[in-house]
Amino acid sequence: MSILLENLPDDWDIIALGDINIRKAPTLTPKNFADETFEYYSIPDYQRGQTPSLTAGDAIESSKLLLEPKTVLFGKLNPRVEKVWRVAESSEFRQIGSTEWIPILPDERVDPDFLYFLEWSDHVMPIAKTLVSGSTPSRQRVDPKSFYRITVPLPPLPEQKKIAHILSTVQRAIEAQERIIQATTELKKTLMHKLFTEGLRNEPRKQTEIGPMPESWEVVPLIETVEFIDYGVSQAIPKTPPADGVKIVSTADIDKQGNLLYGKIRRIEVPEKTATRLTLNDGDVLFNWRNSPPLIGKSTIFHTQNEKYIFASFILRICTGEKKSHNYFLKHLMNHYREESVFVKLARRAVNQANYNKNEISALKIPSPTYDEQVEIANAIHGVEEKIQKHQEKRDALQSLFRTLLHELMTAKTRVNTPTD
């Protein structure tokens, strides 16, 4: 028995998941019902936002599970990517699901919402990940028979409902922050397009080789607006870092939003001469010139740390210098171009890679407003980024609270109901 199941309250039961499942979901072939619309719980729909799609039977290729309302679905394919989903309580359509789900329709002893959170808890999720078959992680599947044998705690039904209510409240607060982050991120994208084509001065616009822009702006090659551009060190970064050595920024250390993830940066041993030549300076722009098409062009700003940092070969360091290009203006412009697929359109393509070398980035035509307007544009974008960061911090705090409550409530370390209630 799991150590988590020891010292539970006397009024809690311990039971196998299979013993609370009152229905083995049958399968059906949707193509046999070509004109019928189904509420379809597919893995892609889960990953796209956990909203089942309304799909015609003739558009669904293989056999599916016929589901009942309030069924809880556990994702058995590649369980490292955690997936638990609740089937809606009612629907005007028949509900079906991928056979990559393990379904449980709970009996009258179990609140479906409690079961949903229970499957996320340490009583189920980490154990299920060990009950797999398959040669590669992406093809591993949880064995349903073993899954149904997992033993879990079962508080009295009133306590289950209170636990589910508390966790649902926190989960809804997390989802509200996610919606704000998504909306503000879209606002940032719209704002960047407007700023890089209209500016801030309400000027008449002109048509240029790179699109519309204010009349006072120029179109110039990037190299004419910066001090220099150079490549990083071409050397593999070891998985086991040396005890000594210098920290090296790689493409993996820059996220899609243009943040530099200092905590992930590894070390490498290079000659002192190389380290000196490639030492990053405060304010350097780092541009990812080789990556998968969606990521080529992601850019960030380096800020001086308490030790020396250099940069890897798939990054170009762009030193903007003084009063030529503002580094944050340039960073935002490059990330805007990435969002607009400018680099993908211009880059050379391999099977899963695109690249855009130093000569090409040097010749890249960019809009060039006055330095002061560049600063204003960068500040406007930064204001929106601060709002995103604020809500990300709120979301992260709520996620931490959720994990703590999930553990405390599911192990009875925190009680919301006592036998005398």
VOGUDO-660555 format. One line per 5 residues: number of its first residue (from 0); for each residue x, z, y of C-alpha. Coordinates in nm, 4 decimals. Each point is the difference from the previous one (the first is absolute). Layout:
BEGIN
NUM	X Z Y ~ ...
REM end
This chain:
BEGIN
0	0.0000 0.0000 0.0000 ~ 0.1187 -0.0855 0.3484 ~ 0.1391 0.2897 0.2014 ~ -0.2527 -0.0946 0.2695 ~ -0.2802 0.1000 -0.2374
5	0.1330 0.3524 -0.0500 ~ -0.1486 0.3007 0.1811 ~ -0.3148 -0.1798 0.1082 ~ -0.3086 0.2038 0.0955 ~ -0.2146 0.1216 -0.2877
10	-0.2952 -0.2084 0.1191 ~ 0.2008 -0.3261 -0.0158 ~ -0.0034 -0.2093 -0.3165 ~ 0.2751 -0.2233 -0.1394 ~ -0.1227 -0.3278 -0.1417
15	0.1249 -0.3477 -0.0935 ~ -0.0912 -0.2896 0.2281 ~ -0.1567 -0.1846 -0.2916 ~ -0.2383 0.2897 -0.0649 ~ -0.1647 -0.0352 0.3413
20	-0.0401 -0.3796 -0.0283 ~ -0.3580 -0.0776 -0.1028 ~ 0.0298 -0.3781 -0.0265 ~ 0.2444 -0.2483 -0.1382 ~ -0.0278 -0.2888 0.2449
25	-0.1033 -0.3210 -0.1774 ~ 0.1413 -0.3362 0.1004 ~ -0.1790 -0.3111 0.1134 ~ 0.1019 -0.3541 0.0869 ~ -0.1127 -0.0712 0.3587
30	0.0144 -0.3772 -0.0552 ~ -0.2956 0.0419 -0.2336 ~ -0.1934 0.1126 0.3081 ~ 0.1219 -0.2764 0.2307 ~ -0.2734 0.0393 0.2616
35	0.0162 0.3803 0.0173 ~ 0.1907 0.1837 0.2731 ~ 0.2031 0.2998 -0.1156 ~ 0.1510 0.2935 0.1856 ~ 0.3530 -0.0474 -0.1333
40	0.2611 0.2788 -0.0103 ~ 0.3220 -0.1968 -0.0388 ~ 0.3606 0.1157 0.0387 ~ 0.0598 -0.2395 0.2967 ~ -0.3134 0.1323 0.1747
45	0.1277 0.3546 -0.0436 ~ 0.3353 -0.0952 0.1509 ~ -0.1692 -0.1793 0.2910 ~ -0.1885 0.3050 0.1166 ~ -0.2064 0.1380 -0.2890
50	-0.3084 -0.2054 0.0733 ~ -0.1541 -0.1745 -0.3027 ~ -0.0754 -0.3678 0.0482 ~ -0.3343 -0.1685 -0.0535 ~ 0.0922 -0.2820 -0.2364
55	-0.2002 -0.2626 -0.1842 ~ 0.0226 0.0107 -0.3775 ~ 0.1321 -0.3563 -0.0261 ~ 0.3008 0.0981 0.2183 ~ 0.1196 0.2735 -0.2377
60	0.2177 -0.1276 -0.2801 ~ 0.0292 0.2682 -0.2695 ~ -0.2032 0.2806 -0.1553 ~ -0.0592 0.3080 0.2154 ~ -0.1180 0.3578 -0.0414
65	-0.3687 0.0591 0.0702 ~ -0.0005 0.3130 0.2138 ~ -0.2518 0.2692 0.0888 ~ -0.0329 0.1584 0.3453 ~ 0.2252 0.3055 0.0551
70	0.2554 -0.1158 -0.2582 ~ 0.3581 0.0992 0.0881 ~ 0.2633 -0.2668 -0.0681 ~ 0.3665 0.0706 -0.0734 ~ 0.2446 -0.2921 0.0306
75	0.1834 -0.0467 -0.3267 ~ 0.2163 -0.3011 0.1002 ~ 0.3361 0.0990 0.1555 ~ -0.0975 0.3652 0.0577 ~ 0.2998 0.0523 0.2295
80	-0.2288 -0.1635 0.2575 ~ -0.2661 0.2712 -0.0017 ~ -0.3636 -0.1140 -0.0079 ~ -0.3214 0.2039 -0.0310 ~ -0.3360 -0.1408 0.1139
85	-0.3587 0.1222 0.0117 ~ -0.2841 -0.2370 -0.0886 ~ -0.2754 0.0153 0.2614 ~ -0.3002 0.2233 -0.0735 ~ -0.2435 -0.2898 0.0395
90	0.0029 -0.3767 0.0331 ~ -0.2515 -0.2826 -0.0074 ~ 0.2496 -0.1920 -0.2177 ~ 0.1351 0.0690 -0.3452 ~ 0.3373 0.1699 0.0272
95	0.2934 -0.1314 -0.2010 ~ 0.3701 0.0772 -0.0065 ~ 0.3320 -0.1316 -0.1194 ~ 0.1014 0.0987 -0.3503 ~ 0.3162 0.1401 0.1621
100	-0.2056 0.3100 0.0879 ~ -0.0577 0.3010 -0.2243 ~ -0.3594 0.1082 0.0782 ~ -0.1548 0.3459 -0.0235 ~ -0.3701 0.0547 0.0632
105	-0.0134 0.3812 0.0155 ~ -0.2692 0.2105 -0.1638 ~ -0.2194 0.2549 0.1781 ~ 0.2762 0.2633 -0.0041 ~ 0.2208 -0.2018 0.2338
110	-0.0437 -0.1058 0.3624 ~ 0.1197 -0.3647 0.0284 ~ 0.1774 0.0674 0.3308 ~ 0.1814 0.2965 -0.1546 ~ 0.1064 -0.2227 -0.2920
115	0.1335 -0.2582 0.2465 ~ 0.2302 0.2567 0.1640 ~ 0.0867 0.1550 -0.3363 ~ 0.1405 -0.3364 -0.1141 ~ 0.2259 -0.0036 0.3080
120	0.1245 0.3516 -0.0740 ~ 0.3042 0.1199 -0.1926 ~ -0.2283 0.0666 -0.2969 ~ -0.0443 -0.3754 -0.0567 ~ 0.2065 -0.2406 0.2116
125	0.3591 0.0937 -0.1036 ~ -0.1041 0.0455 -0.3635 ~ -0.1742 -0.3385 -0.0148 ~ 0.3176 -0.1672 0.1261 ~ 0.1793 0.1152 -0.3160
130	-0.2677 -0.1368 -0.2379 ~ 0.1052 -0.3619 0.0335 ~ 0.1021 -0.2976 -0.2071 ~ 0.1694 -0.3182 0.1190 ~ 0.3566 -0.1177 0.0426
135	0.0155 -0.0270 0.3785 ~ -0.1443 0.2379 0.2623 ~ -0.2249 -0.2647 0.1568 ~ -0.1514 -0.0745 -0.3416 ~ -0.0370 0.3572 -0.1225
140	-0.3518 0.1203 -0.0778 ~ -0.1399 0.3465 -0.0574 ~ -0.1320 0.0372 -0.3535 ~ -0.3751 0.0761 0.0343 ~ -0.0202 0.2126 -0.3159
145	0.2854 0.2196 0.1207 ~ -0.1513 0.0129 0.3485 ~ -0.3311 0.1309 -0.1325 ~ 0.1897 0.2775 -0.1847 ~ 0.1471 0.1429 0.3249
150	-0.1289 0.3564 0.0450 ~ -0.1187 0.1094 0.3420 ~ -0.1528 0.3074 0.1657 ~ -0.3721 0.0080 0.0649 ~ -0.1285 0.2521 0.2548
155	-0.3704 0.0849 0.0170 ~ -0.2027 -0.2853 0.1482 ~ -0.0660 0.1710 0.3384 ~ 0.3743 0.0554 0.0440 ~ 0.0716 -0.3606 -0.0986
160	-0.2324 -0.1176 0.2762 ~ 0.1683 0.2230 0.2585 ~ 0.3462 -0.1177 -0.1039 ~ -0.1102 -0.3635 0.0210 ~ -0.1603 0.0603 0.3409
165	0.3188 0.1509 0.1459 ~ 0.2223 -0.2770 -0.1361 ~ -0.2470 -0.2702 0.1083 ~ -0.0004 0.1398 0.3529 ~ 0.3782 -0.0211 0.0244
170	0.0013 -0.3443 -0.1622 ~ -0.2520 -0.1294 0.2553 ~ 0.2196 0.1351 0.2801 ~ 0.2982 -0.1880 -0.1489 ~ -0.2064 -0.3187 -0.0221
175	-0.1072 0.0411 0.3642 ~ 0.3649 0.0174 0.1063 ~ 0.0781 -0.3067 -0.2127 ~ -0.2765 -0.1943 0.1751 ~ 0.1354 0.0997 0.3415
180	0.3535 -0.1013 -0.1049 ~ -0.1240 -0.3354 -0.1276 ~ -0.2045 -0.0673 0.3145 ~ 0.2853 0.1019 0.2306 ~ 0.2452 -0.2128 -0.1986
185	-0.2299 -0.2996 0.0477 ~ -0.0196 0.0862 0.3700 ~ 0.3796 0.0000 0.0177 ~ 0.0147 -0.3431 -0.1645 ~ -0.2561 -0.1386 0.2464
190	0.1762 0.1627 0.2937 ~ 0.3371 -0.1464 -0.0992 ~ -0.1453 -0.3500 -0.0198 ~ -0.1541 0.0407 0.3440 ~ 0.3134 0.1477 0.1590
195	0.2353 -0.2651 -0.1404 ~ -0.2215 -0.2859 0.1172 ~ -0.1567 0.1384 0.3208 ~ 0.2370 0.2688 0.1265 ~ -0.1097 0.2795 0.2319
200	-0.0157 -0.1683 0.3404 ~ -0.3201 -0.2069 -0.0342 ~ 0.2016 -0.3141 0.0721 ~ -0.1224 -0.3544 -0.0597 ~ 0.1270 -0.1207 -0.3366
205	0.1934 -0.3075 -0.0977 ~ 0.0314 -0.1790 -0.3326 ~ 0.3501 0.0081 -0.1505 ~ 0.1684 -0.1125 -0.3188 ~ -0.0713 0.3434 -0.1494
210	-0.3541 0.0320 0.1325 ~ -0.1723 0.1238 0.3173 ~ 0.1698 0.2553 0.2241 ~ 0.0038 0.1149 0.3663 ~ 0.1384 -0.2516 0.2485
215	0.2929 0.2210 0.1033 ~ 0.1280 0.0434 -0.3554 ~ 0.2736 -0.2179 -0.1450 ~ 0.0541 -0.1273 -0.3519 ~ 0.3600 0.0587 -0.1044
220	0.2081 0.0197 -0.3189 ~ 0.0328 0.3600 -0.1163 ~ 0.3804 -0.0064 0.0220 ~ -0.0219 -0.0587 0.3756 ~ -0.1851 0.3282 0.0498
225	0.2284 0.2305 -0.2012 ~ 0.3672 0.0983 -0.0142 ~ 0.0679 -0.0963 -0.3624 ~ -0.1466 -0.0337 -0.3508 ~ 0.1942 0.0835 -0.3166
230	-0.0370 0.0336 -0.3778 ~ 0.0340 0.3208 -0.1986 ~ 0.2295 0.0746 -0.2930 ~ -0.0496 -0.2073 -0.3140 ~ 0.0462 0.2633 -0.2688
235	-0.2318 0.1473 -0.2617 ~ -0.1320 0.3469 0.0779 ~ 0.0617 0.2229 -0.3053 ~ -0.2965 0.1801 -0.1581 ~ 0.2208 0.3058 -0.0333
240	0.1371 0.0537 0.3503 ~ 0.3616 0.1067 0.0501 ~ 0.0595 0.3544 0.1150 ~ 0.1778 -0.1337 0.3058 ~ -0.0592 -0.3268 0.1762
245	-0.2112 -0.1324 0.2803 ~ -0.3777 -0.0327 0.0184 ~ -0.1226 -0.3596 -0.0150 ~ -0.3377 -0.1247 0.1245 ~ -0.1582 -0.2526 -0.2384
250	-0.3202 -0.2033 0.0218 ~ -0.1763 0.2624 -0.2154 ~ 0.0579 0.2557 0.2744 ~ -0.2198 -0.1895 0.2504 ~ -0.3745 0.0245 -0.0549
255	-0.2613 -0.2602 0.0934 ~ -0.0843 0.1815 0.3214 ~ 0.3585 -0.0206 0.1258 ~ 0.0944 0.3612 -0.0733 ~ 0.3495 0.0837 -0.1221
260	-0.0255 0.2404 -0.2941 ~ 0.3143 0.2049 0.0561 ~ -0.0745 0.2312 -0.2939 ~ 0.0311 -0.2844 -0.2535 ~ 0.3336 -0.1372 0.1170
265	0.2782 0.0051 -0.2629 ~ 0.3782 0.0065 0.0211 ~ 0.2634 -0.2588 -0.0809 ~ 0.3787 -0.0128 -0.0001 ~ 0.1533 -0.2671 0.2227
270	0.3412 -0.0462 0.1634 ~ 0.0390 0.1920 0.3243 ~ 0.0490 -0.3253 0.1901 ~ -0.3368 -0.1298 -0.1250 ~ -0.1752 0.3269 0.0797
275	0.1392 -0.0041 0.3533 ~ -0.1020 -0.3622 0.0595 ~ -0.3536 0.0496 -0.1284 ~ -0.0735 0.3457 0.1402 ~ -0.3498 0.0008 0.1445
280	-0.0461 0.0979 0.3613 ~ -0.2972 0.1693 0.1597 ~ -0.2692 -0.2570 0.0795 ~ 0.1185 -0.2787 -0.2331 ~ -0.2812 -0.2236 -0.1255
285	0.0091 -0.0553 -0.3778 ~ -0.1635 -0.3198 -0.1258 ~ -0.0753 -0.0679 -0.3688 ~ 0.0991 -0.3663 -0.0473 ~ -0.0461 -0.0293 -0.3785
290	-0.2909 0.1408 -0.1999 ~ -0.3310 -0.0933 -0.1593 ~ -0.2090 -0.2162 0.2373 ~ -0.2300 0.2840 0.1171 ~ 0.2999 0.2171 0.0940
295	0.2494 -0.2410 0.1526 ~ 0.0458 0.0887 0.3669 ~ -0.0884 0.3693 -0.0133 ~ 0.2048 0.1625 0.2737 ~ 0.0870 0.3467 0.1225
300	0.2140 0.1914 0.2487 ~ 0.2943 0.2153 -0.1042 ~ 0.0493 0.3298 0.1793 ~ 0.3278 0.1896 -0.0160 ~ 0.0138 0.2681 -0.2688
305	0.2525 0.2755 -0.0615 ~ 0.2243 -0.2263 -0.2079 ~ 0.1093 -0.3615 -0.0319 ~ -0.2411 -0.2668 -0.1294 ~ 0.0624 -0.3656 -0.0847
310	-0.2383 -0.2746 -0.1167 ~ -0.0396 -0.2220 -0.3057 ~ 0.0332 -0.3750 -0.0371 ~ -0.3689 -0.0966 0.0147 ~ -0.0268 0.1566 0.3440
315	0.1074 -0.1502 0.3293 ~ 0.1053 0.2440 0.2714 ~ -0.1153 -0.1215 0.3433 ~ 0.1654 0.1703 0.2932 ~ -0.2193 -0.0590 0.3048
320	0.2502 0.1267 0.2553 ~ -0.0978 0.1193 0.3439 ~ -0.2783 -0.1520 0.2095 ~ -0.0294 -0.3140 -0.2138 ~ -0.2621 0.0639 -0.2660
325	-0.1624 0.3359 -0.0465 ~ 0.0607 0.1070 -0.3584 ~ -0.3525 0.1296 -0.0647 ~ -0.1536 -0.3124 0.1499 ~ 0.2118 -0.2031 -0.2392
330	-0.0827 0.2216 -0.2981 ~ -0.3738 -0.0338 0.0663 ~ 0.0310 -0.3753 0.0574 ~ 0.1790 -0.0456 -0.3338 ~ -0.2592 0.2061 -0.1872
335	-0.2756 -0.1970 0.1756 ~ 0.1639 -0.3241 -0.1132 ~ 0.0125 0.1387 -0.3537 ~ -0.3738 0.0801 0.0131 ~ -0.0639 -0.3517 0.1276
340	0.2122 -0.1464 -0.2856 ~ 0.2345 -0.1713 0.2468 ~ 0.3072 0.0784 -0.2098 ~ -0.1607 -0.1118 -0.3245 ~ -0.0916 -0.3354 0.1541
345	0.3546 -0.0563 0.1235 ~ 0.1981 0.1583 -0.2843 ~ 0.1395 -0.1651 -0.3093 ~ -0.1930 0.1037 -0.3098 ~ 0.1149 0.0934 -0.3484
350	-0.2384 0.1027 -0.2785 ~ -0.0737 0.3484 0.1342 ~ 0.2358 0.0123 0.2969 ~ 0.0265 -0.1425 0.3476 ~ 0.2994 0.0137 0.2296
355	0.0742 -0.0646 0.3618 ~ 0.3732 0.0133 0.0711 ~ 0.2039 0.1035 0.3027 ~ 0.0228 -0.3487 0.1507 ~ -0.3746 -0.0501 -0.0320
360	-0.0898 0.3373 0.1453 ~ 0.2458 -0.0607 0.2838 ~ -0.1794 -0.3247 0.0860 ~ -0.3480 0.1508 -0.0331 ~ -0.2047 -0.0775 0.3119
365	-0.1565 0.3130 0.1485 ~ -0.2006 0.0843 0.3135 ~ 0.2099 0.1625 0.2707 ~ -0.1848 0.1962 0.2700 ~ 0.1876 0.2099 0.2548
370	0.1739 0.3067 -0.1368 ~ -0.2428 0.2307 0.1815 ~ -0.3009 -0.1718 -0.1559 ~ 0.1657 0.0191 -0.3418 ~ 0.0253 0.3778 0.0480
375	-0.3677 0.0212 0.0986 ~ -0.1061 -0.2066 -0.3020 ~ 0.2103 0.2155 -0.2324 ~ -0.1509 0.3173 0.1505 ~ -0.3548 -0.1315 -0.0432
380	0.0622 -0.0695 -0.3696 ~ 0.1734 0.3361 -0.0387 ~ -0.3126 0.1740 0.1337 ~ -0.2076 -0.1472 -0.2819 ~ 0.2705 0.0847 -0.2542
385	-0.0096 0.3638 0.1123 ~ -0.3737 0.0086 -0.0717 ~ 0.0600 -0.1439 -0.3473 ~ 0.2728 0.2562 -0.0664 ~ -0.2222 0.2855 0.1165
390	-0.2739 -0.0968 -0.2445 ~ 0.2531 -0.0598 -0.2786 ~ 0.1241 0.3556 0.0493 ~ -0.3579 0.1306 -0.0163 ~ -0.0625 -0.2022 -0.3159
395	0.3207 0.1255 -0.1606 ~ -0.0901 0.3626 0.0805 ~ -0.3450 -0.0493 -0.1517 ~ 0.1499 -0.1616 -0.3111 ~ 0.2302 0.2996 -0.0404
400	-0.2995 0.2331 0.0387 ~ -0.1938 -0.2041 -0.2566 ~ 0.2802 0.0234 -0.2583 ~ 0.0287 0.3750 0.0526 ~ -0.3751 0.0568 -0.0267
405	-0.0261 -0.2266 -0.3053 ~ 0.2570 0.2111 -0.1832 ~ -0.1265 0.3374 0.1213 ~ -0.3668 -0.0704 -0.0726 ~ 0.0541 -0.1681 -0.3364
410	0.2158 0.2876 -0.1278 ~ -0.2262 0.2755 0.1431 ~ 0.2783 0.1338 0.2179 ~ -0.2529 -0.0391 0.2790 ~ -0.3625 0.0752 -0.0899
415	-0.3018 -0.1346 0.1849 ~ -0.2442 0.1656 -0.2364 ~ 0.0218 0.3258 -0.1903 ~ -0.2083 0.1259 -0.2919 ~ -0.1848 0.2342 0.2372
420	-0.1046 -0.2782 0.2454
REM end
